[in-house]
Amino acid sequence: MAIKALVFDAYGTLYDVHSVYTKTEQLCPGKGDLITQIWRLKQLEYTWLQTSLQEYRDFTFLTRASLAFALRAVGIAPSESIVEPLFDKYLDLDPYPEAKDALGKLQSRGGCKLAILSNGSTAMLSALVKNSGLDAFLDATISVDGARKFKPHPDCYALVEKVLGLKSDDVLFVSSNGFDVAGAKHFGFKVAWIRRGGGASVPAGPVLPAQMYRLLRGNAETLGYLQDYTVSALTDLVGLL
């Protein structure tokens, strides 16, 4: 296929957002998993709410606000001694184990630009790619700050064309988030959905917040914007080009 750029989502695709769990569990014993899951769900909800209301507070603000919500939801006051270390971890998330290898192989093949398009604020993304070392593989790190909207609004995906100077059908967009894949497909990109957290079985009892998140992550959207490719890991992309 004629692809001139691979553009990746960051959170949940290149970076494991649940790598905050260890620090969360240290600071909030016995509640780390639940806080981590609620934090991520609320973070996404706040992005959609901002765009629906035609307002814009950047991802730094929303990440802090959603963390405060998650802490209060489990009965913990969002004190500075808890909030600051957890927010700092969001600037130093762990890349998925195959991320560096996959990006390195894609870069070495040449002929294809590599970039990130993320809801993350410019400041958060700059720190994240530098701390992880993924900046060595990327031609561009694009924040939705440039559109003042959050994905899946079309203006966010239009930033790729503007920054990279490419047409939509030159781009393969890669995400583990179903709503993101649907938005990119609707915009006109070729898309690949990474099945992160797939295989989660429906629990026999009531679905709790942590289980709900895993169930949502394990299924792609079926609203007419189906992915072109489904892969289980980033390294599978090498064979698509």
Residue pairs with C-beta under 8 A, 6 or more apart in sequence:
1 172
1 190
1 240
1 241
2 170
3 112
3 170
3 171
3 172
3 190
3 241
4 111
4 112
4 113
4 166
4 170
4 171
5 112
5 113
5 114
5 115
5 139
5 160
5 164
5 166
5 170
5 171
5 172
6 106
6 112
6 113
6 114
6 115
6 171
6 172
6 174
6 237
7 115
7 116
7 117
7 142
7 160
7 164
7 171
7 172
7 173
7 174
7 189
8 14
8 114
8 115
8 116
8 117
8 173
8 174
8 175
9 116
9 117
9 118
9 151
9 173
9 174
9 175
9 176
9 177
9 180
10 116
10 118
10 120
10 125
10 128
11 17
11 93
11 118
11 119
11 120
12 175
12 176
12 177
12 196
12 217
13 96
13 174
13 175
13 176
13 177
13 194
13 196
14 95
14 96
14 99
14 116
14 134
14 234
15 93
15 94
15 95
15 96
15 99
15 128
15 132
16 93
16 94
16 95
16 96
17 36
17 40
17 93
18 36
18 37
18 40
19 89
19 93
19 94
20 36
20 39
20 86
20 89
20 90
20 93
21 32
21 33
21 36
22 32
23 85
23 86
23 89
24 31
24 32
24 35
24 36
24 86
25 31
25 32
25 33
26 32
27 81
27 82
27 85
27 86
28 35
28 71
28 74
28 76
28 82
31 74
31 76
33 210
34 74
34 208
34 209
34 210
35 70
35 71
35 74
35 76
36 70
36 210
37 209
37 210
37 212
37 213
38 69
38 70
38 73
38 74
38 209
39 66
39 67
39 69
39 70
40 66
40 213
41 209
41 212
41 213
42 66
42 69
42 70
43 62
43 63
43 66
45 66
46 62
46 65
46 66
47 59
47 62
47 119
47 150
47 151
48 150
50 56
50 57
50 62
50 150
51 149
51 150
51 153
56 148
56 149
58 121
58 145
59 119
59 120
59 121
59 124
59 143
59 144
60 121
60 123
60 124
63 87
63 90
63 124
64 83
64 87
67 78
67 83
67 86
67 87
68 78
68 83
71 77
71 78
71 82
71 83
72 78
76 82
90 124
90 128
91 124
91 127
91 128
91 131
92 127
92 128
92 131
92 132
93 128
93 132
94 132
95 132
95 134
96 233
96 234
98 233
98 234
98 235
99 134
99 234
100 133
100 134
100 137
101 235
102 233
102 234
102 235
102 237
102 238
103 114
103 134
103 137
103 138
103 234
104 137
105 235
105 238
106 112
106 114
106 137
106 237
106 238
106 241
107 114
107 137
109 238
109 241
112 241
113 139
113 140
113 164
113 166
114 137
114 138
114 139
115 138
115 139
115 140
115 141
115 142
115 160
115 163
115 164
116 125
116 129
116 138
116 140
116 141
116 142
117 142
117 144
117 151
117 156
117 157
117 159
117 160
117 173
118 125
118 141
118 142
118 143
118 144
119 143
119 144
119 150
119 151
119 156
120 128
120 143
120 144
121 143
121 145
122 143
122 145
125 141
125 143
126 141
129 135
129 138
129 141
135 141
139 164
140 163
140 164
142 159
142 160
142 163
144 150
144 151
144 156
144 159
146 159
146 162
146 163
147 153
147 155
147 156
147 158
147 159
149 155
149 156
150 156
151 157
151 179
151 180
151 183
152 179
152 180
152 182
152 183
152 184
152 186
153 183
154 183
154 186
154 187
156 183
157 168
157 173
157 183
157 184
157 187
157 188
157 189
158 187
160 166
160 171
160 173
160 189
161 167
161 168
161 171
164 171
168 187
168 188
168 189
169 188
169 189
169 190
171 189
171 190
172 189
172 190
172 191
172 192
172 228
172 237
172 240
173 180
173 181
173 184
173 185
173 189
173 190
173 191
173 192
174 191
174 192
174 194
174 234
174 237
175 181
175 184
175 191
175 192
175 193
175 194
176 193
176 194
176 195
176 196
176 197
176 217
178 193
178 216
178 219
178 220
178 221
179 221
181 191
181 192
181 193
181 220
181 221
181 225
181 227
182 221
182 223
182 225
183 225
184 191
185 191
185 225
185 226
185 227
185 228
186 225
190 228
190 229
191 227
191 228
191 229
192 227
192 228
192 229
192 230
192 231
192 237
192 240
193 220
193 227
193 229
193 230
193 231
194 231
194 232
194 233
194 234
195 218
195 220
195 230
195 231
195 232
196 217
197 214
197 217
197 218
198 217
198 218
198 232
199 218
200 211
200 214
200 215
200 217
200 218
202 215
203 211
207 215
220 226
220 227
220 230
229 240
231 237
231 240
